[in-house]
């Protein structure tokens, strides 16, 4: 997230090469969509929640080394863990809970991970309160940046409006 950038860049194609400002992202976001962007530092992690009408920032007390270990633990998770030691609950509590109250229920989340969080399967994170997986409560996608997400949305819209788009689908006869 930059301090400068052009809000019109999303529609011009410029956004693919020039990061957008937080304000430009806010203006371009669809309704009922929230971007959760992370920056992992050595001892702490910053999280931004950007929506059309708001921007919230939190400083989390978990850094790169601890997050790397927690992500590794989740990827090799034992099924019989308690909620207090299960990394899917711990990571939800550390990474999602601090600002999730700022996101309307059933809003679409766009997660922009950083560093070791790029290896984190966010769909596996579970709420300690409800036991629900994140994906049960929010439709979400993961993007390398908010700029790339918005450029992709714009490109999808352009392709949808083109009447002569041709598609080649290839599949295996054994797959349904």
Backbone torsions as a table, in degrees:
resi	resn	phi	psi	omega
1	UNK	NA	124.4	-176.1
2	UNK	-106.2	167.6	176.2
3	UNK	-88.1	-15.2	178.5
4	UNK	-128.8	168.8	-178.1
5	UNK	146.2	161.4	-173.2
6	UNK	-107.0	119.2	179.5
7	UNK	-61.2	-28.8	179.6
8	UNK	-75.7	-8.9	-177.7
9	UNK	-62.6	-28.2	-179.8
10	UNK	-60.4	-41.8	-178.1
11	UNK	-84.2	-20.3	-175.5
12	UNK	-89.5	-11.7	-175.3
13	UNK	91.1	-11.5	179.3
14	UNK	-64.7	-26.8	-175.9
15	UNK	-61.3	-25.8	-179.0
16	UNK	-64.8	-24.2	-178.3
17	UNK	-115.3	-12.5	-178.8
18	UNK	-125.6	118.0	179.5
19	UNK	-59.7	143.7	179.8
20	UNK	-88.2	155.9	173.9
21	UNK	-76.5	165.2	175.9
22	UNK	-59.2	-39.4	-180.0
23	UNK	-65.9	-41.4	178.5
24	UNK	-65.2	-38.6	176.5
25	UNK	-62.3	-47.6	179.7
26	UNK	-56.7	-45.0	-178.1
27	UNK	-65.0	-32.4	-174.8
28	UNK	-91.4	-14.1	-177.1
29	UNK	-66.6	138.7	173.0
30	UNK	-66.7	157.9	176.1
31	UNK	-60.3	150.6	176.2
32	UNK	60.3	33.7	176.7
33	UNK	-128.4	137.2	177.9
34	UNK	-129.9	133.0	174.7
35	UNK	-96.5	126.6	173.7
36	UNK	-110.4	104.5	-176.9
37	UNK	-108.4	133.3	-176.8
38	UNK	-112.9	145.1	168.3
39	UNK	-129.5	113.4	-177.2
40	UNK	-91.1	122.4	177.3
41	UNK	-107.6	176.6	-176.5
42	UNK	-63.0	-41.2	-176.6
43	UNK	-115.4	-11.7	-176.8
44	UNK	-144.1	170.3	176.4
45	UNK	-134.2	134.2	174.7
46	UNK	-96.2	140.9	174.1
47	UNK	-131.4	133.4	174.8
48	UNK	-113.5	136.9	169.0
49	UNK	-116.5	114.7	-176.6
50	UNK	-112.5	126.5	175.3
51	UNK	-130.8	170.0	-177.9
52	UNK	-55.7	-37.0	-174.5
53	UNK	-111.1	8.1	-177.9
54	UNK	-160.5	161.5	174.9
55	UNK	-142.5	122.4	179.1
56	UNK	-124.2	144.1	-179.7
57	UNK	-131.0	140.7	175.1
58	UNK	-137.1	148.7	175.0
59	UNK	-107.3	116.9	-177.0
60	UNK	-95.0	146.7	-175.6
61	UNK	-89.8	38.4	177.8
62	UNK	-135.5	132.5	-175.7
63	UNK	-110.8	-169.3	-172.2
64	UNK	-58.7	-49.5	-176.4
65	UNK	-61.5	-48.0	-178.6
66	UNK	-66.3	-43.0	179.4
67	UNK	-64.1	-39.9	177.9
68	UNK	-59.7	-43.2	178.5
69	UNK	-65.2	-43.6	-179.0
70	UNK	-64.8	-40.0	177.8
71	UNK	-64.9	-42.5	177.4
72	UNK	-62.1	-42.3	178.0
73	UNK	-61.1	-42.5	-179.4
74	UNK	-64.7	-41.4	-177.2
75	UNK	-67.6	-19.9	176.6
76	UNK	-118.1	32.5	-169.2
77	UNK	-61.9	139.5	170.3
78	UNK	-87.3	138.7	-176.4
79	UNK	-70.8	-22.8	-171.8
80	UNK	-92.8	20.8	-177.5
81	UNK	-80.1	154.1	175.2
82	UNK	-80.9	166.1	-179.8
83	UNK	-63.4	-28.5	-178.8
84	UNK	-74.9	-27.0	-178.9
85	UNK	-109.4	-7.0	-178.4
86	UNK	-72.6	122.6	-178.0
87	UNK	-62.6	-26.1	179.0
88	UNK	-66.4	-34.6	176.1
89	UNK	-76.9	-42.0	-179.8
90	UNK	-62.2	-45.1	-179.8
91	UNK	-66.6	-37.7	176.1
92	UNK	-60.4	-47.6	-178.5
93	UNK	-61.1	-41.6	-177.3
94	UNK	-76.3	-42.1	-168.4
95	UNK	-102.4	-25.8	-173.8
96	UNK	-109.4	-46.2	-174.7
97	UNK	-56.1	-40.1	-174.0
98	UNK	-55.0	-33.9	-177.6
99	UNK	-124.0	4.9	-178.5
100	UNK	-63.9	-26.9	178.3
101	UNK	-64.2	-18.5	178.3
102	UNK	-83.1	-8.6	-176.9
103	UNK	-103.3	127.1	178.4
104	UNK	-59.4	145.7	177.5
105	UNK	-60.5	142.0	-179.8
106	UNK	69.1	10.2	175.3
107	UNK	-71.6	151.9	175.7
108	UNK	-78.1	130.5	177.2
109	UNK	-102.6	138.8	171.1
110	UNK	-117.9	112.5	-175.8
111	UNK	-96.3	127.8	178.1
112	UNK	-115.5	95.0	-176.9
113	UNK	-79.6	163.5	177.2
114	UNK	-133.2	148.0	171.2
115	UNK	53.2	-127.3	-176.9
116	UNK	-63.7	-19.6	179.9
117	UNK	-69.9	-15.5	176.0
118	UNK	-66.1	-20.1	177.8
119	UNK	-93.3	-2.6	-175.3
120	UNK	-84.9	121.8	174.3
121	UNK	-78.7	90.1	-174.4
122	UNK	-56.8	-27.5	179.5
123	UNK	-61.9	-22.8	-178.7
124	UNK	-86.2	-7.0	-180.0
125	UNK	-70.9	136.4	-175.5
126	UNK	-123.9	139.2	178.3
127	UNK	-71.5	125.5	176.6
128	UNK	-64.0	-26.5	-178.7
129	UNK	-76.3	-44.7	-173.9
130	UNK	-106.6	-20.7	-174.4
131	UNK	79.5	-1.3	179.7
132	UNK	-74.8	145.0	169.5
133	UNK	-72.7	151.4	179.7
134	UNK	-53.0	-39.7	-177.3
135	UNK	-69.3	-17.9	176.9
136	UNK	-75.5	-26.1	-176.6
137	UNK	-104.3	-19.0	-178.3
138	UNK	-144.9	132.7	166.0
139	UNK	-69.3	137.7	179.4
140	UNK	-150.9	160.5	174.5
141	UNK	-136.9	163.5	177.7
142	UNK	-116.7	133.2	-179.0
143	UNK	-132.2	150.9	177.9
144	UNK	-68.1	-23.8	176.1
145	UNK	-162.5	161.5	176.0
146	UNK	-66.4	-33.5	178.2
147	UNK	-62.0	-45.8	178.9
148	UNK	-64.7	-41.4	177.7
149	UNK	-58.2	-49.0	-178.0
150	UNK	-67.5	-37.9	176.1
151	UNK	-63.0	-40.0	178.6
152	UNK	-65.6	-41.6	176.5
153	UNK	-60.4	-44.3	179.5
154	UNK	-62.1	-44.8	-179.9
155	UNK	-64.9	-41.5	176.5
156	UNK	-58.5	-42.8	178.7
157	UNK	-63.4	-39.7	178.2
158	UNK	-65.1	-44.1	-180.0
159	UNK	-65.0	-36.6	179.9
160	UNK	-63.6	-35.4	-177.7
161	UNK	-81.2	-16.4	-179.3
162	UNK	-76.7	118.7	-174.1
163	UNK	-73.9	-23.2	-173.8
164	UNK	-107.8	32.0	178.0
165	UNK	-74.2	131.9	178.4
166	UNK	-110.5	143.0	-177.8
167	UNK	-126.4	137.8	173.4
168	UNK	-112.3	117.3	177.2
169	UNK	-107.5	132.6	179.1
170	UNK	-126.2	134.7	179.7
171	UNK	-148.9	171.4	177.6
172	UNK	-96.6	138.8	-178.8
173	UNK	-64.1	-20.9	-178.8
174	UNK	-87.2	-6.7	-177.1
175	UNK	-103.8	131.5	178.4
176	UNK	-95.1	NA	NA
